Amino acid sequence: MANSKSLSALDVEIIKSAFHKEAQGLPESQWRELAAQLIQTFTGLSAVDPQLVEWIIRK
């Protein structure tokens, strides 16, 4: 993730856990947007690594 706040493994696990709680009941088509919003909120940055989003939404 060039030009972004470094995230620790714990940070990413926290985001992933929050994602799975928030995504319950949402259609899969909205998962990427939700994951990106959670990352943006956590880091305070608008740029989000798409690979991180994919990792977070993985079941």
C-alpha distance matrix in Angstrom:
0.0 3.7 6.4 5.9 8.1 7.8 9.3 12.1 13.7 16.3 14.1 12.8 16.5 17.7 15.7 16.8 20.4 20.5 19.4 22.2 24.7 24.0 23.8 27.3 29.6 27.0 27.2 24.3 23.8 22.5 20.1 16.9 17.8 18.6 15.4 13.4 16.0 15.7 12.0 12.8 15.9 14.5 11.8 14.0 11.5 12.2 9.0 7.8 5.7 9.2 9.0 8.6 11.5 13.4 13.3 14.5 17.3 18.5 22.0
3.7 0.0 3.8 5.6 8.7 9.1 11.7 14.7 16.7 19.2 17.0 16.1 19.9 20.9 18.9 20.4 23.8 23.7 22.7 25.7 28.0 27.1 27.0 30.6 32.8 30.0 30.1 27.3 26.5 25.2 23.1 19.7 20.2 21.3 18.4 15.9 18.1 18.3 14.6 14.5 17.6 16.5 13.3 14.7 11.8 12.6 9.4 9.7 8.4 11.8 12.2 12.2 14.8 16.8 17.0 18.2 20.8 22.1 25.7
6.4 3.8 0.0 3.8 7.1 9.0 12.0 15.3 18.0 19.9 17.2 17.0 20.9 21.2 19.2 21.3 24.5 23.9 23.2 26.5 28.4 27.3 27.6 31.3 33.4 30.6 31.0 28.6 27.6 25.8 24.0 20.7 20.5 21.4 18.9 16.0 17.6 17.9 14.3 13.4 16.2 15.3 11.7 12.4 9.6 10.8 8.5 10.0 10.2 13.8 14.8 14.3 16.3 18.9 19.2 19.8 22.4 24.2 27.7
5.9 5.6 3.8 0.0 3.8 6.2 8.8 12.4 15.1 16.6 13.6 13.7 17.5 17.6 15.7 18.0 21.0 20.3 20.0 23.3 25.0 24.0 24.6 28.2 30.5 27.9 28.7 26.4 25.7 23.6 21.6 18.6 18.3 18.7 16.1 13.5 14.8 14.6 10.9 10.3 12.9 11.6 8.0 9.4 7.1 9.2 7.4 8.2 8.9 12.7 13.6 12.2 14.1 17.1 17.1 17.1 19.9 21.9 25.2
8.1 8.7 7.1 3.8 0.0 3.8 6.3 9.7 12.9 13.9 10.9 11.9 15.5 15.3 14.0 16.7 19.3 18.7 19.0 22.3 23.7 23.0 24.1 27.5 30.1 27.9 29.1 27.0 26.8 24.4 22.1 19.6 19.3 18.9 16.2 14.2 14.9 13.9 10.4 10.2 11.8 9.6 6.2 8.4 7.7 10.8 10.0 10.1 11.0 14.7 15.1 12.8 15.0 18.0 17.3 16.8 20.0 22.0 24.9
7.8 9.1 9.0 6.2 3.8 0.0 3.8 6.6 9.9 11.4 9.3 10.2 13.7 14.1 13.5 15.7 18.3 18.5 18.9 21.8 23.5 23.4 24.3 27.5 30.4 28.5 29.6 27.2 27.5 25.3 22.6 20.2 20.6 20.0 16.8 15.5 16.7 15.1 11.6 12.6 14.0 11.1 8.6 11.6 11.1 13.9 12.5 11.7 11.4 14.9 14.4 12.0 14.8 17.4 16.0 15.9 19.4 20.8 23.6
9.3 11.7 12.0 8.8 6.3 3.8 0.0 3.8 6.6 7.9 5.7 6.5 9.9 10.5 10.1 12.3 14.7 15.2 15.8 18.4 20.1 20.3 21.4 24.4 27.4 25.8 27.1 24.8 25.5 23.3 20.3 18.4 19.0 17.9 14.6 14.0 15.2 12.9 9.8 11.8 12.8 9.5 8.2 11.9 12.0 14.6 13.4 11.7 11.3 14.3 13.4 10.4 13.0 15.5 13.5 13.0 16.7 18.0 20.5
12.1 14.7 15.3 12.4 9.7 6.6 3.8 0.0 3.8 5.3 5.0 6.4 8.7 9.9 10.8 12.4 14.3 15.5 16.6 18.6 20.3 21.2 22.3 24.9 28.2 27.1 28.4 26.2 27.3 25.2 21.9 20.5 21.5 20.0 16.6 16.8 17.9 15.2 12.5 15.0 15.5 11.9 11.4 15.1 15.6 18.2 17.1 15.1 14.3 16.8 15.2 12.2 15.0 16.9 14.2 13.8 17.6 18.3 20.4
13.7 16.7 18.0 15.1 12.9 9.9 6.6 3.8 0.0 3.8 5.5 5.2 6.2 8.7 10.0 10.5 12.2 14.3 15.2 16.5 18.5 19.9 20.7 23.0 26.4 25.5 26.8 24.4 26.0 24.3 20.7 19.7 21.2 19.5 16.0 17.0 18.4 15.4 13.3 16.4 16.9 13.5 13.7 17.5 18.0 20.1 18.8 16.1 14.9 16.7 14.5 11.5 14.2 15.4 12.2 11.9 15.6 15.8 17.4
16.3 19.2 19.9 16.6 13.9 11.4 7.9 5.3 3.8 0.0 3.8 5.4 5.0 6.2 8.7 9.7 10.4 12.3 14.1 15.3 16.7 18.3 19.7 21.7 25.3 24.8 26.6 24.6 26.4 24.2 20.8 20.3 21.4 19.1 16.0 17.3 18.0 14.6 13.2 16.2 15.8 12.3 13.4 17.0 18.3 20.6 20.0 17.5 17.0 18.7 17.0 13.6 15.6 17.1 14.0 12.7 16.3 16.9 18.0
14.1 17.0 17.2 13.6 10.9 9.3 5.7 5.0 5.5 3.8 0.0 3.8 5.5 5.2 6.3 8.6 10.0 10.7 12.3 14.5 15.7 16.6 18.1 20.6 24.0 23.0 24.9 23.0 24.3 21.9 18.7 17.9 18.5 16.4 13.3 14.1 14.6 11.3 9.6 12.5 12.1 8.5 9.6 13.3 14.6 16.9 16.6 14.3 14.4 16.4 15.4 11.8 13.4 15.7 13.2 11.5 15.1 16.4 18.0
12.8 16.1 17.0 13.7 11.9 10.2 6.5 6.4 5.2 5.4 3.8 0.0 3.8 5.4 5.1 6.0 8.5 9.8 10.3 12.3 14.3 15.2 16.0 18.6 21.9 20.7 22.2 20.0 21.4 19.3 15.9 15.0 16.2 14.4 10.9 12.1 13.4 10.4 8.7 12.1 12.6 9.6 10.7 14.3 14.8 16.5 15.6 12.6 12.1 13.6 12.2 8.5 10.2 12.1 9.4 7.9 11.6 12.8 14.6
16.5 19.9 20.9 17.5 15.5 13.7 9.9 8.7 6.2 5.0 5.5 3.8 0.0 3.8 5.4 5.0 6.0 8.5 9.6 10.5 12.4 14.1 15.0 17.0 20.6 20.1 21.8 19.8 21.8 19.9 16.3 16.3 17.7 15.3 12.2 14.4 15.3 12.0 11.3 14.9 14.7 11.9 13.7 17.2 18.2 19.7 19.1 16.0 15.5 16.3 14.7 11.2 12.2 13.5 10.4 8.4 11.6 12.3 13.2
17.7 20.9 21.2 17.6 15.3 14.1 10.5 9.9 8.7 6.2 5.2 5.4 3.8 0.0 3.8 5.5 5.2 6.2 8.5 10.1 10.8 12.3 14.1 16.1 19.7 19.2 21.5 20.1 21.9 19.4 16.2 16.4 17.1 14.2 11.7 13.8 13.8 10.1 10.2 13.4 12.3 9.6 12.2 15.3 16.9 18.7 18.8 16.1 16.5 17.6 16.7 13.0 13.4 15.3 12.9 10.1 12.9 14.5 15.2
15.7 18.9 19.2 15.7 14.0 13.5 10.1 10.8 10.0 8.7 6.3 5.1 5.4 3.8 0.0 3.8 5.5 5.1 6.0 8.7 10.0 10.4 11.8 14.5 17.8 16.7 18.7 17.2 18.7 16.1 12.9 12.8 13.4 10.7 8.0 10.0 10.2 6.6 6.8 10.3 9.8 7.7 10.3 13.2 14.4 15.6 15.7 12.9 13.5 14.4 14.0 10.3 10.1 12.5 10.8 7.6 10.3 12.6 13.9
16.8 20.4 21.3 18.0 16.7 15.7 12.3 12.4 10.5 9.7 8.6 6.0 5.0 5.5 3.8 0.0 3.8 5.5 5.0 6.3 8.7 9.9 10.3 12.6 16.0 15.2 16.8 15.0 17.0 15.0 11.5 11.9 13.4 10.8 8.0 10.9 11.9 8.9 9.3 13.0 13.0 11.4 13.7 16.6 17.3 17.9 17.5 14.2 14.1 14.1 13.1 9.8 9.3 10.6 8.5 5.1 7.5 9.2 10.2
20.4 23.8 24.5 21.0 19.3 18.3 14.7 14.3 12.2 10.4 10.0 8.5 6.0 5.2 5.5 3.8 0.0 3.8 5.4 5.3 6.4 8.7 10.0 11.4 15.1 15.2 17.4 16.3 18.7 16.5 13.2 14.5 15.7 12.5 10.6 13.8 13.9 10.6 11.9 15.3 14.4 12.8 15.7 18.4 19.7 20.6 20.7 17.6 17.8 17.8 16.9 13.6 12.9 14.1 11.9 8.6 10.1 11.5 11.3
20.5 23.7 23.9 20.3 18.7 18.5 15.2 15.5 14.3 12.3 10.7 9.8 8.5 6.2 5.1 5.5 3.8 0.0 3.8 5.5 5.2 6.1 8.5 10.5 13.8 13.6 16.3 15.7 17.6 14.8 12.1 13.4 13.7 10.1 9.1 12.0 11.3 8.0 10.2 13.1 11.6 10.7 14.1 16.2 17.8 18.6 19.2 16.6 17.6 17.7 17.6 14.3 12.9 14.8 13.5 9.8 10.9 13.3 13.4
19.4 22.7 23.2 20.0 19.0 18.9 15.8 16.6 15.2 14.1 12.3 10.3 9.6 8.5 6.0 5.0 5.4 3.8 0.0 3.8 5.4 5.1 5.8 8.7 11.8 10.8 13.0 12.0 13.9 11.4 8.4 9.9 10.6 7.2 6.2 9.7 9.7 7.2 9.5 12.5 12.0 11.8 14.6 16.6 17.5 17.5 17.8 14.8 15.7 15.1 15.2 12.3 10.2 11.8 11.2 7.4 7.6 10.5 10.9
22.2 25.7 26.5 23.3 22.3 21.8 18.4 18.6 16.5 15.3 14.5 12.3 10.5 10.1 8.7 6.3 5.3 5.5 3.8 0.0 3.8 5.5 5.2 6.5 10.1 10.2 12.4 11.5 14.3 12.4 9.4 11.8 13.1 10.0 9.3 13.0 13.3 11.0 13.2 16.2 15.7 15.3 18.2 20.4 21.2 21.2 21.3 18.1 18.4 17.4 17.0 14.4 12.4 12.9 12.0 8.5 7.9 9.7 8.8
24.7 28.0 28.4 25.0 23.7 23.5 20.1 20.3 18.5 16.7 15.7 14.3 12.4 10.8 10.0 8.7 6.4 5.2 5.4 3.8 0.0 3.8 5.7 5.9 9.5 10.4 13.4 13.6 16.2 13.8 11.6 14.2 14.7 11.1 11.3 14.8 14.0 11.7 14.5 17.1 15.8 15.6 19.0 20.8 22.2 22.3 23.0 20.2 21.1 20.3 20.3 17.5 15.4 16.5 15.6 12.0 11.5 13.5 12.3
24.0 27.1 27.3 24.0 23.0 23.4 20.3 21.2 19.9 18.3 16.6 15.2 14.1 12.3 10.4 9.9 8.7 6.1 5.1 5.5 3.8 0.0 3.8 5.6 8.2 8.1 11.4 12.0 13.9 11.0 9.4 12.1 11.8 8.2 9.4 12.6 11.3 9.7 13.1 15.1 13.8 14.5 17.8 19.1 20.3 20.0 21.0 18.5 19.9 19.0 19.7 17.1 14.5 15.9 15.9 12.2 11.3 14.1 13.7
23.8 27.0 27.6 24.6 24.1 24.3 21.4 22.3 20.7 19.7 18.1 16.0 15.0 14.1 11.8 10.3 10.0 8.5 5.8 5.2 5.7 3.8 0.0 3.8 6.1 5.2 8.0 8.3 10.6 8.4 6.6 10.0 10.5 7.6 8.8 12.3 12.0 11.1 14.0 16.2 15.8 16.6 19.5 20.8 21.4 20.6 21.1 18.3 19.2 17.7 18.3 16.2 13.2 13.9 14.3 11.1 9.1 11.7 11.2
27.3 30.6 31.3 28.2 27.5 27.5 24.4 24.9 23.0 21.7 20.6 18.6 17.0 16.1 14.5 12.6 11.4 10.5 8.7 6.5 5.9 5.6 3.8 0.0 3.8 5.6 8.5 9.7 12.6 11.0 9.8 13.4 14.0 11.3 12.6 16.1 15.7 14.6 17.6 19.8 19.1 19.8 22.9 24.2 25.1 24.3 24.9 22.0 22.8 21.1 21.4 19.4 16.6 16.8 16.9 13.9 11.7 13.5 11.9
29.6 32.8 33.4 30.5 30.1 30.4 27.4 28.2 26.4 25.3 24.0 21.9 20.6 19.7 17.8 16.0 15.1 13.8 11.8 10.1 9.5 8.2 6.1 3.8 0.0 3.8 6.5 9.1 11.5 10.4 10.5 14.2 14.6 12.4 14.5 17.6 17.1 16.8 19.9 21.7 21.1 22.3 25.3 26.3 26.9 25.7 26.4 23.8 24.7 22.7 23.4 21.8 18.6 18.7 19.4 16.6 13.9 15.7 14.2
27.0 30.0 30.6 27.9 27.9 28.5 25.8 27.1 25.5 24.8 23.0 20.7 20.1 19.2 16.7 15.2 15.2 13.6 10.8 10.2 10.4 8.1 5.2 5.6 3.8 0.0 3.8 6.4 8.1 6.6 7.3 11.0 11.1 9.5 11.9 14.7 14.4 14.7 17.6 19.2 19.1 20.6 23.2 24.0 24.2 22.7 23.3 20.8 21.9 19.7 20.8 19.5 16.0 16.3 17.6 14.9 12.1 14.5 13.8
27.2 30.1 31.0 28.7 29.1 29.6 27.1 28.4 26.8 26.6 24.9 22.2 21.8 21.5 18.7 16.8 17.4 16.3 13.0 12.4 13.4 11.4 8.0 8.5 6.5 3.8 0.0 3.8 5.3 5.8 7.1 10.4 11.2 10.8 12.9 15.3 15.8 16.6 19.0 20.6 21.1 22.7 24.9 25.7 25.4 23.4 23.6 21.0 21.7 19.0 20.1 19.5 15.9 15.5 17.4 15.4 12.0 14.0 13.6
24.3 27.3 28.6 26.4 27.0 27.2 24.8 26.2 24.4 24.6 23.0 20.0 19.8 20.1 17.2 15.0 16.3 15.7 12.0 11.5 13.6 12.0 8.3 9.7 9.1 6.4 3.8 0.0 3.8 5.3 5.2 8.0 9.9 10.0 11.2 13.6 14.9 15.6 17.4 19.3 20.4 21.6 23.4 24.6 23.9 22.0 21.6 18.7 18.9 15.9 16.8 16.5 13.0 12.1 14.1 12.7 9.0 10.8 11.0
23.8 26.5 27.6 25.7 26.8 27.5 25.5 27.3 26.0 26.4 24.3 21.4 21.8 21.9 18.7 17.0 18.7 17.6 13.9 14.3 16.2 13.9 10.6 12.6 11.5 8.1 5.3 3.8 0.0 3.8 5.8 7.2 8.4 9.8 11.5 12.9 14.2 15.8 17.4 18.7 20.1 21.8 23.3 23.9 22.9 20.5 20.1 17.7 18.2 15.1 16.7 16.8 13.1 12.6 15.5 14.3 10.9 13.1 14.1
22.5 25.2 25.8 23.6 24.4 25.3 23.3 25.2 24.3 24.2 21.9 19.3 19.9 19.4 16.1 15.0 16.5 14.8 11.4 12.4 13.8 11.0 8.4 11.0 10.4 6.6 5.8 5.3 3.8 0.0 3.8 5.7 5.5 6.3 8.8 10.2 10.9 12.5 14.6 15.6 16.7 18.6 20.3 20.8 20.1 17.9 18.1 15.8 16.9 14.5 16.4 15.7 11.9 12.5 15.1 13.1 10.3 13.3 14.4
20.1 23.1 24.0 21.6 22.1 22.6 20.3 21.9 20.7 20.8 18.7 15.9 16.3 16.2 12.9 11.5 13.2 12.1 8.4 9.4 11.6 9.4 6.6 9.8 10.5 7.3 7.1 5.2 5.8 3.8 0.0 3.8 5.5 5.1 6.1 8.6 9.9 10.6 12.3 14.2 15.3 16.5 18.3 19.4 18.8 17.2 17.0 14.1 14.8 12.4 13.7 12.6 9.0 9.5 11.5 9.3 6.6 9.8 11.2
16.9 19.7 20.7 18.6 19.6 20.2 18.4 20.5 19.7 20.3 17.9 15.0 16.3 16.4 12.8 11.9 14.5 13.4 9.9 11.8 14.2 12.1 10.0 13.4 14.2 11.0 10.4 8.0 7.2 5.7 3.8 0.0 3.8 5.4 5.1 6.1 8.6 9.9 10.6 12.2 14.2 15.4 16.4 17.5 16.3 14.3 13.6 10.8 11.4 8.9 10.7 10.1 6.3 7.4 10.2 8.7 6.9 10.2 12.6
17.8 20.2 20.5 18.3 19.3 20.6 19.0 21.5 21.2 21.4 18.5 16.2 17.7 17.1 13.4 13.4 15.7 13.7 10.6 13.1 14.7 11.8 10.5 14.0 14.6 11.1 11.2 9.9 8.4 5.5 5.5 3.8 0.0 3.8 5.5 5.1 6.2 8.7 10.0 10.5 12.2 14.2 15.4 15.7 14.6 12.4 12.6 10.6 12.3 10.6 13.2 12.3 8.7 10.8 13.3 11.4 10.1 13.7 15.8
18.6 21.3 21.4 18.7 18.9 20.0 17.9 20.0 19.5 19.1 16.4 14.4 15.3 14.2 10.7 10.8 12.5 10.1 7.2 10.0 11.1 8.2 7.6 11.3 12.4 9.5 10.8 10.0 9.8 6.3 5.1 5.4 3.8 0.0 3.8 5.4 5.1 6.2 8.7 9.8 10.5 12.3 14.3 14.9 14.8 13.4 14.1 11.8 13.6 12.5 14.4 12.5 9.1 11.4 13.0 10.1 9.2 13.0 14.6
15.4 18.4 18.9 16.1 16.2 16.8 14.6 16.6 16.0 16.0 13.3 10.9 12.2 11.7 8.0 8.0 10.6 9.1 6.2 9.3 11.3 9.4 8.8 12.6 14.5 11.9 12.9 11.2 11.5 8.8 6.1 5.1 5.5 3.8 0.0 3.8 5.4 5.2 6.3 8.6 9.9 10.6 12.3 13.8 13.4 12.5 12.4 9.5 10.7 9.8 11.2 8.8 5.8 8.6 9.6 6.8 6.9 10.6 12.8
13.4 15.9 16.0 13.5 14.2 15.5 14.0 16.8 17.0 17.3 14.1 12.1 14.4 13.8 10.0 10.9 13.8 12.0 9.7 13.0 14.8 12.6 12.3 16.1 17.6 14.7 15.3 13.6 12.9 10.2 8.6 6.1 5.1 5.4 3.8 0.0 3.8 5.5 5.1 6.1 8.6 9.9 10.5 11.4 10.3 8.9 8.8 6.4 8.5 8.3 10.7 8.8 6.2 9.6 11.3 9.3 9.9 13.4 16.1
16.0 18.1 17.6 14.8 14.9 16.7 15.2 17.9 18.4 18.0 14.6 13.4 15.3 13.8 10.2 11.9 13.9 11.3 9.7 13.3 14.0 11.3 12.0 15.7 17.1 14.4 15.8 14.9 14.2 10.9 9.9 8.6 6.2 5.1 5.4 3.8 0.0 3.8 5.4 5.0 6.1 8.5 9.9 10.0 9.9 8.8 10.3 8.9 11.8 12.0 14.4 12.1 9.7 13.1 14.4 11.8 12.4 16.0 18.2
15.7 18.3 17.9 14.6 13.9 15.1 12.9 15.2 15.4 14.6 11.3 10.4 12.0 10.1 6.6 8.9 10.6 8.0 7.2 11.0 11.7 9.7 11.1 14.6 16.8 14.7 16.6 15.6 15.8 12.5 10.6 9.9 8.7 6.2 5.2 5.5 3.8 0.0 3.8 5.5 5.1 6.1 8.6 9.7 10.6 10.7 11.9 10.0 12.3 12.9 14.4 11.3 9.6 13.0 13.2 10.1 11.4 14.9 16.7
12.0 14.6 14.3 10.9 10.4 11.6 9.8 12.5 13.3 13.2 9.6 8.7 11.3 10.2 6.8 9.3 11.9 10.2 9.5 13.2 14.5 13.1 14.0 17.6 19.9 17.6 19.0 17.4 17.4 14.6 12.3 10.6 10.0 8.7 6.3 5.1 5.4 3.8 0.0 3.8 5.4 5.1 6.0 8.0 8.1 8.8 9.1 7.0 9.1 10.6 12.0 8.8 8.1 11.8 11.9 9.6 11.8 14.9 17.4
12.8 14.5 13.4 10.3 10.2 12.6 11.8 15.0 16.4 16.2 12.5 12.1 14.9 13.4 10.3 13.0 15.3 13.1 12.5 16.2 17.1 15.1 16.2 19.8 21.7 19.2 20.6 19.3 18.7 15.6 14.2 12.2 10.5 9.8 8.6 6.1 5.0 5.5 3.8 0.0 3.8 5.5 5.3 5.3 5.2 5.6 7.4 6.9 10.2 12.0 14.2 11.6 10.8 14.6 15.2 13.2 14.9 18.2 20.8
15.9 17.6 16.2 12.9 11.8 14.0 12.8 15.5 16.9 15.8 12.1 12.6 14.7 12.3 9.8 13.0 14.4 11.6 12.0 15.7 15.8 13.8 15.8 19.1 21.1 19.1 21.1 20.4 20.1 16.7 15.3 14.2 12.2 10.5 9.9 8.6 6.1 5.1 5.4 3.8 0.0 3.8 5.7 5.3 7.5 8.7 11.0 10.6 13.7 15.4 17.2 14.2 13.3 17.0 17.2 14.6 16.3 19.7 21.7
14.5 16.5 15.3 11.6 9.6 11.1 9.5 11.9 13.5 12.3 8.5 9.6 11.9 9.6 7.7 11.4 12.8 10.7 11.8 15.3 15.6 14.5 16.6 19.8 22.3 20.6 22.7 21.6 21.8 18.6 16.5 15.4 14.2 12.3 10.6 9.9 8.5 6.1 5.1 5.5 3.8 0.0 3.8 5.8 8.2 10.5 11.9 10.9 13.3 15.5 16.5 13.1 13.1 16.6 16.0 13.5 16.0 18.9 20.9
11.8 13.3 11.7 8.0 6.2 8.6 8.2 11.4 13.7 13.4 9.6 10.7 13.7 12.2 10.3 13.7 15.7 14.1 14.6 18.2 19.0 17.8 19.5 22.9 25.3 23.2 24.9 23.4 23.3 20.3 18.3 16.4 15.4 14.3 12.3 10.5 9.9 8.6 6.0 5.3 5.7 3.8 0.0 3.8 5.3 8.4 9.5 9.3 11.6 14.5 15.7 12.7 13.3 17.0 16.6 14.8 17.5 20.3 22.7
14.0 14.7 12.4 9.4 8.4 11.6 11.9 15.1 17.5 17.0 13.3 14.3 17.2 15.3 13.2 16.6 18.4 16.2 16.6 20.4 20.8 19.1 20.8 24.2 26.3 24.0 25.7 24.6 23.9 20.8 19.4 17.5 15.7 14.9 13.8 11.4 10.0 9.7 8.0 5.3 5.3 5.8 3.8 0.0 3.8 6.9 9.3 10.3 13.4 16.2 18.0 15.4 15.5 19.3 19.4 17.5 19.8 22.9 25.4
11.5 11.8 9.6 7.1 7.7 11.1 12.0 15.6 18.0 18.3 14.6 14.8 18.2 16.9 14.4 17.3 19.7 17.8 17.5 21.2 22.2 20.3 21.4 25.1 26.9 24.2 25.4 23.9 22.9 20.1 18.8 16.3 14.6 14.8 13.4 10.3 9.9 10.6 8.1 5.2 7.5 8.2 5.3 3.8 0.0 3.8 5.7 7.6 10.8 13.6 15.9 13.9 14.0 17.7 18.4 17.1 19.2 22.2 25.1
12.2 12.6 10.8 9.2 10.8 13.9 14.6 18.2 20.1 20.6 16.9 16.5 19.7 18.7 15.6 17.9 20.6 18.6 17.5 21.2 22.3 20.0 20.6 24.3 25.7 22.7 23.4 22.0 20.5 17.9 17.2 14.3 12.4 13.4 12.5 8.9 8.8 10.7 8.8 5.6 8.7 10.5 8.4 6.9 3.8 0.0 3.8 6.4 10.0 12.2 15.1 13.7 13.1 16.7 18.1 17.0 18.4 21.6 24.6
9.0 9.4 8.5 7.4 10.0 12.5 13.4 17.1 18.8 20.0 16.6 15.6 19.1 18.8 15.7 17.5 20.7 19.2 17.8 21.3 23.0 21.0 21.1 24.9 26.4 23.3 23.6 21.6 20.1 18.1 17.0 13.6 12.6 14.1 12.4 8.8 10.3 11.9 9.1 7.4 11.0 11.9 9.5 9.3 5.7 3.8 0.0 3.8 6.8 9.3 12.1 11.3 11.3 14.6 16.0 15.7 17.3 20.0 23.3
7.8 9.7 10.0 8.2 10.1 11.7 11.7 15.1 16.1 17.5 14.3 12.6 16.0 16.1 12.9 14.2 17.6 16.6 14.8 18.1 20.2 18.5 18.3 22.0 23.8 20.8 21.0 18.7 17.7 15.8 14.1 10.8 10.6 11.8 9.5 6.4 8.9 10.0 7.0 6.9 10.6 10.9 9.3 10.3 7.6 6.4 3.8 0.0 3.8 6.1 8.7 7.6 7.6 10.9 12.3 11.9 13.6 16.2 19.6
5.7 8.4 10.2 8.9 11.0 11.4 11.3 14.3 14.9 17.0 14.4 12.1 15.5 16.5 13.5 14.1 17.8 17.6 15.7 18.4 21.1 19.9 19.2 22.8 24.7 21.9 21.7 18.9 18.2 16.9 14.8 11.4 12.3 13.6 10.7 8.5 11.8 12.3 9.1 10.2 13.7 13.3 11.6 13.4 10.8 10.0 6.8 3.8 0.0 3.8 5.4 5.3 6.6 8.9 10.1 11.0 12.9 14.7 18.3
9.2 11.8 13.8 12.7 14.7 14.9 14.3 16.8 16.7 18.7 16.4 13.6 16.3 17.6 14.4 14.1 17.8 17.7 15.1 17.4 20.3 19.0 17.7 21.1 22.7 19.7 19.0 15.9 15.1 14.5 12.4 8.9 10.6 12.5 9.8 8.3 12.0 12.9 10.6 12.0 15.4 15.5 14.5 16.2 13.6 12.2 9.3 6.1 3.8 0.0 3.8 5.4 5.0 6.3 8.7 9.9 10.8 12.4 16.1
9.0 12.2 14.8 13.6 15.1 14.4 13.4 15.2 14.5 17.0 15.4 12.2 14.7 16.7 14.0 13.1 16.9 17.6 15.2 17.0 20.3 19.7 18.3 21.4 23.4 20.8 20.1 16.8 16.7 16.4 13.7 10.7 13.2 14.4 11.2 10.7 14.4 14.4 12.0 14.2 17.2 16.5 15.7 18.0 15.9 15.1 12.1 8.7 5.4 3.8 0.0 3.8 5.4 5.1 6.2 8.7 10.1 10.7 14.5
8.6 12.2 14.3 12.2 12.8 12.0 10.4 12.2 11.5 13.6 11.8 8.5 11.2 13.0 10.3 9.8 13.6 14.3 12.3 14.4 17.5 17.1 16.2 19.4 21.8 19.5 19.5 16.5 16.8 15.7 12.6 10.1 12.3 12.5 8.8 8.8 12.1 11.3 8.8 11.6 14.2 13.1 12.7 15.4 13.9 13.7 11.3 7.6 5.3 5.4 3.8 0.0 3.8 5.4 5.0 6.2 8.7 10.0 13.5
11.5 14.8 16.3 14.1 15.0 14.8 13.0 15.0 14.2 15.6 13.4 10.2 12.2 13.4 10.1 9.3 12.9 12.9 10.2 12.4 15.4 14.5 13.2 16.6 18.6 16.0 15.9 13.0 13.1 11.9 9.0 6.3 8.7 9.1 5.8 6.2 9.7 9.6 8.1 10.8 13.3 13.1 13.3 15.5 14.0 13.1 11.3 7.6 6.6 5.0 5.4 3.8 0.0 3.8 5.5 5.2 6.3 8.7 12.1
13.4 16.8 18.9 17.1 18.0 17.4 15.5 16.9 15.4 17.1 15.7 12.1 13.5 15.3 12.5 10.6 14.1 14.8 11.8 12.9 16.5 15.9 13.9 16.8 18.7 16.3 15.5 12.1 12.6 12.5 9.5 7.4 10.8 11.4 8.6 9.6 13.1 13.0 11.8 14.6 17.0 16.6 17.0 19.3 17.7 16.7 14.6 10.9 8.9 6.3 5.1 5.4 3.8 0.0 3.8 5.5 5.4 6.2 10.0
13.3 17.0 19.2 17.1 17.3 16.0 13.5 14.2 12.2 14.0 13.2 9.4 10.4 12.9 10.8 8.5 11.9 13.5 11.2 12.0 15.6 15.9 14.3 16.9 19.4 17.6 17.4 14.1 15.5 15.1 11.5 10.2 13.3 13.0 9.6 11.3 14.4 13.2 11.9 15.2 17.2 16.0 16.6 19.4 18.4 18.1 16.0 12.3 10.1 8.7 6.2 5.0 5.5 3.8 0.0 3.8 5.6 5.3 8.8
14.5 18.2 19.8 17.1 16.8 15.9 13.0 13.8 11.9 12.7 11.5 7.9 8.4 10.1 7.6 5.1 8.6 9.8 7.4 8.5 12.0 12.2 11.1 13.9 16.6 14.9 15.4 12.7 14.3 13.1 9.3 8.7 11.4 10.1 6.8 9.3 11.8 10.1 9.6 13.2 14.6 13.5 14.8 17.5 17.1 17.0 15.7 11.9 11.0 9.9 8.7 6.2 5.2 5.5 3.8 0.0 3.8 5.5 8.2
17.3 20.8 22.4 19.9 20.0 19.4 16.7 17.6 15.6 16.3 15.1 11.6 11.6 12.9 10.3 7.5 10.1 10.9 7.6 7.9 11.5 11.3 9.1 11.7 13.9 12.1 12.0 9.0 10.9 10.3 6.6 6.9 10.1 9.2 6.9 9.9 12.4 11.4 11.8 14.9 16.3 16.0 17.5 19.8 19.2 18.4 17.3 13.6 12.9 10.8 10.1 8.7 6.3 5.4 5.6 3.8 0.0 3.8 6.2
18.5 22.1 24.2 21.9 22.0 20.8 18.0 18.3 15.8 16.9 16.4 12.8 12.3 14.5 12.6 9.2 11.5 13.3 10.5 9.7 13.5 14.1 11.7 13.5 15.7 14.5 14.0 10.8 13.1 13.3 9.8 10.2 13.7 13.0 10.6 13.4 16.0 14.9 14.9 18.2 19.7 18.9 20.3 22.9 22.2 21.6 20.0 16.2 14.7 12.4 10.7 10.0 8.7 6.2 5.3 5.5 3.8 0.0 3.8
22.0 25.7 27.7 25.2 24.9 23.6 20.5 20.4 17.4 18.0 18.0 14.6 13.2 15.2 13.9 10.2 11.3 13.4 10.9 8.8 12.3 13.7 11.2 11.9 14.2 13.8 13.6 11.0 14.1 14.4 11.2 12.6 15.8 14.6 12.8 16.1 18.2 16.7 17.4 20.8 21.7 20.9 22.7 25.4 25.1 24.6 23.3 19.6 18.3 16.1 14.5 13.5 12.1 10.0 8.8 8.2 6.2 3.8 0.0
